[in-house]
Amino acid sequence: MDVEREVKHTIISICLALFIAIFGYTLIQSATSFHEFFHGILLTLIGCKPVSGAQIFSGATSWENCELTDLQWQVIALAGPLGSFFLGLFLWYKGGENSILRFVALSLMLYSTLPSLYPDLPNSDMWVAIQHGFNKGVGYLLWILASGISFHAILDEILDREILKNLRI
């Protein structure tokens, strides 16, 4: 009888792990797609032709023969992380308590903040903006503010404990 119970628990654990892995991958892919979408919108607005619509899902925005000024480089580089961050912030407050939108919002805010806005990470969006003349101090300020807001949202959700009550099995 205990063996049967252990087998059931193992099967449930494996199913939950697979669900969490697929859900996590979907959140990260969605955050990547929105991030690249914001880059692509600005590129299109200034008249650059994107190579492919599939680039939104691949995680790399590229365009054909488009000469950009330093200011355009800065704005386009920061459009992805800041657009994703503000979309995540909007969804966080729009979703309400215990909403699935809050998970989506956190993935957008964290993914756009931690790697993409960090000034000293080579080839990050902020690093590219700095290479084209963006102020590094302002870059750190943006990174600290966005990270702080993101981590505040996480702590607020955890301390609320409503999420923990809903997870009880």
Legacy VTK file of the C-alpha trace (Angstrom):
# vtk DataFile Version 3.0
C-alpha trace
ASCII
DATASET POLYDATA
POINTS 169 float
0.000 0.000 0.000
2.845 2.406 0.778
4.516 1.517 -2.517
1.337 2.376 -4.404
1.114 5.699 -2.599
4.775 6.471 -3.351
4.237 5.701 -7.037
1.226 8.055 -7.146
3.198 10.824 -5.439
6.101 10.309 -7.842
3.808 10.492 -10.874
2.122 13.632 -9.527
5.536 15.201 -8.829
6.758 14.437 -12.341
3.577 15.867 -13.887
3.840 19.034 -11.781
7.527 19.434 -12.657
6.734 19.126 -16.358
3.882 21.622 -16.058
6.091 24.106 -14.222
8.889 23.696 -16.788
6.504 24.253 -19.706
4.804 27.177 -17.950
8.170 28.761 -17.087
9.465 28.343 -20.624
6.254 29.896 -21.961
6.627 32.893 -19.635
10.243 33.454 -20.641
9.421 33.073 -24.338
6.517 35.526 -23.973
8.768 38.037 -22.218
11.360 37.639 -24.985
8.731 38.104 -27.683
7.372 41.308 -26.142
10.907 42.590 -25.590
11.795 42.073 -29.258
8.400 43.409 -30.341
9.167 46.772 -28.721
12.537 46.928 -30.509
10.800 46.065 -33.785
8.082 48.704 -33.398
10.614 51.509 -33.091
12.723 50.177 -35.936
9.629 50.137 -38.137
8.605 53.642 -37.034
11.940 55.117 -38.130
11.674 53.369 -41.486
13.929 50.352 -41.039
12.752 47.110 -42.541
12.900 44.114 -40.165
14.466 40.981 -41.644
11.627 38.697 -40.523
8.549 38.649 -38.321
9.897 35.420 -36.832
12.659 37.408 -35.140
10.186 38.362 -32.427
10.120 34.719 -31.313
13.818 34.040 -31.795
15.044 36.643 -29.340
17.041 38.736 -31.789
15.890 41.829 -33.646
17.656 42.532 -36.917
17.013 44.828 -39.842
18.225 45.414 -43.381
20.541 48.258 -44.421
19.458 50.890 -41.976
21.785 53.672 -40.881
21.068 54.787 -37.323
22.264 57.809 -35.394
23.610 57.336 -31.875
20.360 58.671 -30.404
18.322 56.219 -32.483
20.566 53.364 -31.299
20.004 54.409 -27.692
16.225 54.661 -28.016
15.869 51.391 -29.937
18.203 49.522 -27.559
16.235 50.671 -24.512
12.802 50.207 -26.103
12.843 46.434 -25.553
13.596 46.317 -21.833
11.710 49.489 -20.891
8.675 48.608 -23.023
8.537 45.135 -21.463
9.028 46.544 -17.977
6.205 49.083 -18.318
3.907 46.477 -19.882
4.676 44.197 -16.926
3.998 47.014 -14.477
0.679 47.737 -16.195
-0.340 44.062 -16.089
0.708 43.803 -12.435
-1.738 46.501 -11.371
-4.373 45.572 -13.954
-4.417 41.898 -12.966
-5.465 42.290 -9.367
-4.692 39.927 -6.533
-4.176 36.232 -7.271
-4.378 36.765 -11.017
-2.357 34.769 -13.538
-1.518 38.155 -15.081
0.752 38.770 -12.106
2.989 35.858 -13.123
3.136 37.204 -16.660
3.835 40.693 -15.306
6.683 39.449 -13.108
8.285 37.585 -15.979
8.109 40.718 -18.131
9.500 42.957 -15.391
12.278 40.623 -14.261
13.398 39.497 -17.682
13.535 43.058 -18.923
15.271 44.350 -15.816
17.940 41.978 -14.607
19.904 41.087 -17.719
18.823 43.685 -20.257
19.174 46.877 -18.250
22.414 45.993 -16.464
25.015 48.483 -17.741
28.107 46.279 -17.384
26.757 43.140 -19.052
28.377 42.996 -22.502
25.840 43.108 -25.348
22.927 43.825 -23.031
20.550 46.477 -24.304
21.823 49.018 -21.774
25.429 48.228 -22.702
24.618 48.873 -26.384
22.953 52.186 -25.467
26.037 53.187 -23.430
28.308 52.319 -26.374
26.303 54.860 -28.378
26.611 57.642 -25.812
23.945 56.928 -23.172
25.031 58.062 -19.696
26.237 55.074 -17.645
25.113 56.667 -14.362
21.585 57.085 -15.689
21.810 53.467 -16.877
22.592 52.293 -13.345
19.775 54.457 -11.986
17.278 52.900 -14.424
18.509 49.410 -13.564
18.257 50.025 -9.804
14.776 51.571 -10.074
13.397 48.843 -12.337
14.979 46.087 -10.221
13.688 47.640 -7.018
10.151 47.903 -8.356
10.286 44.301 -9.600
11.596 42.924 -6.306
9.081 45.011 -4.363
6.295 43.395 -6.397
7.646 39.923 -5.580
7.978 40.657 -1.862
4.541 42.253 -1.787
3.037 39.132 -3.319
4.887 36.788 -0.968
4.104 38.806 2.147
0.473 39.055 1.131
0.407 35.265 1.614
-2.743 34.976 -0.468
-0.671 33.195 -3.061
0.494 30.700 -0.425
-3.059 30.015 0.728
-4.125 29.241 -2.831
-1.265 26.798 -3.355
-2.249 24.428 -0.554
-3.086 20.942 -1.735
LINES 1 170
169 0 1 2 3 4 5 6 7 8 9 10 11 12 13 14 15 16 17 18 19 20 21 22 23 24 25 26 27 28 29 30 31 32 33 34 35 36 37 38 39 40 41 42 43 44 45 46 47 48 49 50 51 52 53 54 55 56 57 58 59 60 61 62 63 64 65 66 67 68 69 70 71 72 73 74 75 76 77 78 79 80 81 82 83 84 85 86 87 88 89 90 91 92 93 94 95 96 97 98 99 100 101 102 103 104 105 106 107 108 109 110 111 112 113 114 115 116 117 118 119 120 121 122 123 124 125 126 127 128 129 130 131 132 133 134 135 136 137 138 139 140 141 142 143 144 145 146 147 148 149 150 151 152 153 154 155 156 157 158 159 160 161 162 163 164 165 166 167 168
